[in-house]
C-alpha cells in the first residue's frame, strides 16, 4: 500500500520504518524536506506525500495539524483515508481542543476525507512495536467510515496489533476519548518514570 | 474508621456497603435524608455526615459537588481527608472542568482539607468489588498530602484493591488525568456494551 505521512518526527519515523519492513511504499512529507532527509527514508514536500499516499497519516504536532492540513488543501486529501495520531497541547500541557477533539475538527474541515483516529494513546515505540510490552494492551479506533477503519485495522496488524487488541469506539466523535486520555497517560508516565507502557481493558 | 459520605447514589451505596462490611462506621449524608433512608444504612444531613467522618467522601454528581461542599462550608471539612470521586459532565457529556479538574478546584476552595482523587475511572460496582473482574486493573490516586493518600490506600485495600493495583499519580493536579479519562471510559463502555470493566497498565 502507498502511505504518505505528514510529519517526520518520532511517530512518523517509527511507523514508517515498520510499514516499510512490512512491504508498504512509504513517503514522509515535510515543510522542509531537505532538512529532514536521512538514510533509508524518502522525504518529500507535503503535497508530494499527499499525492503519493492511498492512505495518509497525520503525525504532525497536534497544535499545528489543522494549519498544516489546511495548507495542503482539501482537494489533495479527497477520497483518501487519513489516519490521525495528533494530540494538541498548549504550552501548559492542557488540550488545545478541550471540548471537542482534533480528530473531529479535521473531519469537519475535510468532509471528503475519511479520518480515522488511532494510535493516539501511546508513545511512538509502543505504536510501532506493541510486542515489546508484556502484552500489547489495546489500541482504539474512531471514525465515521467503516471501510477506512478496516484498512486502518490491517495496517495496525502489520505493526503487531492483533485484531483482538483493536477496539472500535465508534464514530469520529469518540476521538475525544482518545485525546482526553492524554492527560492520564502523562500522569501514569510520571508515576512509572517511563512512556513505554500501554493500557489494556479488563472485563469480568 | 468513621467515614462520612456526601451523596446517597450508586457510588455511595456500593462503597458504604463494602466499608461497613470491613468494620468501618459509615454514615451517608444527603440534602434530603428523609427521602434517602433505606434498610441497613444510616442517612443523615450533610453537616452531620461531615461531623461524623474522620474521612469524608464526595460522591455527589460532579457538576453539583462544589455547590454542595461550599454549602457545608470549609470549617466542617477542616483537617479531614476528603476522597473525591466526582466527575462533572455537562448535558452534552463534555467535562464541566475541561481545562482543570473538579479535584483541583475542591482542593483550592478547601485549602485546610486534604483532597485525594481516586476511584474516578470506573463504575460503582467495580470500585467496590474489583475482584469481580478477571484482574482488577489499576486504581489511581492524586493528592498533595502523602498521609491522606496512605489512609485512602488502606481504605482501597478494604475494597479489594491490593497495593500492587494502586498507582499514585502525584499531586492533586494529576486529578485532571483521572477526570479526562472519563471520555475514553464512555467510548470503551459504548464499544463493549457494558460499564463493568477497568483498565490496567501494561509495561515492558
Interface residues (C-beta under 8 A of the other chain):
Chain A: X94 X95 X98 X99 X121 X132 X133 X134 X135 X136 X137 X140 X142 X167 X168 X169 X170 X174 X176 X177 X178 X180 X181 X182 X183 X184 X185 X186 X187 X188 X190 X191 X192 X194 X196 X197 X198 X199 X200 X201 X202 X203 X204
Chain B: X94 X95 X98 X99 X121 X132 X133 X134 X135 X136 X137 X140 X142 X167 X168 X169 X170 X174 X176 X177 X178 X180 X181 X182 X183 X184 X185 X186 X187 X188 X190 X191 X192 X194 X196 X197 X198 X199 X200 X201 X202 X203 X204
